[in-house]
Amino acid sequence: MSDMPIVVDYAALEEAASTIQTASRTIEEKLSELDGQLKKIDWEGNDRQAYLAVDRMEVQIARYPGDGAAYDRHRDAFVALPGARPNRRVTAIYYANPAWTPEAGGVLRLHDPEGPVDVAPVLDRLLVFLSERIDHEVLPTLAPRCAVTAWFRPRDPLG
């Protein structure tokens, strides 16, 4: 354990809290809109309606320092086995990068069956996708990059 003092920048903490609150409100509003749209879809000519039915959320704040850091290709969830606890259903990523430029890197690459789709981490962009279905990765970052990610889970019948 170090004897070095811990320095807390309260102004930065307040700014971060404000960003998180803004991101959380934006994510909840957009998911509500998406849920409403999904309920209107007639899936494959049937009368079945889709809905997200999420009621729990995990949040992560990620800051890449800009030293070439990346995040390998992955999915945020896998299909849950019968009787298992529900897995993440929806991923929502809010970007908080006011000075982002293409030279900064840190693009999120979505792996679509038709080919990769790159999403720039520009300020106030919200990206929402189904956690079990989309492989994605963060390409190398050459400047600081910040994102708030929320994962939404369905109600857990096991408690």
N, C-alpha and C positions, 0 to 999 in steps of 0.2 A: 504494500500500500504506500502510495506517495504522500509526502508532506506538502506537496504543492497545493495552493489554494484553488478552489473551483470558482471561476468567474462566470456569472450569469448575466447575459445581456437581456434585461427585461423588455426593452423596446423591441428587440428581435423576437422574443417570445410572444409578445402581444401581436406583432405582425403575423407571425406564424399561426397563432390562434385565430386571427381574423381570416386568414387564407383558408384554414381548415373549415371554419364555419361557413364561409362562402361556398367552398367546394361541396360541403355536405348538403347545403340547401339546394345547390344546382343539381347535384346528383339525384337527390330525392325527387325534385320536380321533374327531371327528365325521365327517371324510372317510372314515375306515375303516368307520364304521357305515354311511354312505351307500353306499359301494362294496359292502358286504355286502348291503344292501337292493336295490340295482340288479341284482345278480347273481341275485336271486330272481324278478325280474319276467319274465313271459312276454310279450314285446313282440308285440302284434298277433296273438296266437294262434300264433306261431311258436316254435320251440325256441331261437331266438337269445337270448343273454343279453347284458345291457349291463354294462359295467364302466368305471371311470374310467381305469385304467391310467396313472396319473400317477407320475412319479418325480423331477421337478424342481420347485423352488419359488422364486419371487421374493417378497420381502417389502418392503412400503412402510409407513412410519409417517407418518401425516398429522395435522397439527395445524392446525385452522382457528382464527384468532385471535379470532373473534367480532365482526368489524367488517363483517358483511354478506357475507363471502366465500362463494362458492358454486362448484359445479363443473357445467358444462353437460352436457346429455344426451349419452350416449355408450355404446358397448359396449367391454368390455375386450379383446375379440378379434374377429377376423373369420374366416370359413371359409377355411382354408388352401388354396391352389391345389395341384393334384397335383404331387408332387415337391418342394414347398417345405418348409421347416422347419416342424415342428408349432407351432401357436399356443397361446396360453393355453387351457386346457380348463375349469378351475374357478376361480371367484373365491370367496374366503372373507374376510369382514370381521368383525373382532372389535372391539367398542366398549369404550372405557375412559373413560367419562364418569360418575363417581360422583354428581355433583350435577345431572344433566341434568333439565330441566323442559321442558314444551312451549313455554314462552315463549323458550327458548334457541334454538329453530330448529335448523337443521342436519339435518333429516330426510332420509333417503335415499328418493327416489321411484323405484320400479320401474315401468317402463312395460309393463304386461301388455296383451295384446290386448283383454281385457275391461274395461280401465280401469286407472288408476294405483293403485298400492299403496304407501302410505307406511310406512316402517319407522323407528321412533324409535331414536336412537343411545344406548340406555340401557346402563349398566354390565353387563358380562359377557354381552351379547347377541352371538351368532354367527350371521351370515347367510351362507348358501352358495348359489351359483347357477351355472349354466353360462355361462361367459364369452362364448360366441359367440351366445347367444340372448336375453339380457336387456339392453335399454336401461335406463339408470338415470342419476340425477343427484343431486347434493347441493343441497338448497334453502338459501337464505341462512342463515348462522349468526349469531346475535346474542350468543353466549357462546362461550368456548373449547370446542372439540370435538376429540376425539382418536379415531383409529381405526388399527388395524393391519390391513393388507390383505395377503393372500397369494394369489398366482396360481400355480396348479399347471399344469405342462406335461407332456405325454406324453414318453416317451423319444424322443430325436432319432435317427432312423436314419442321418442324415448325419454324426453324430459330434459 
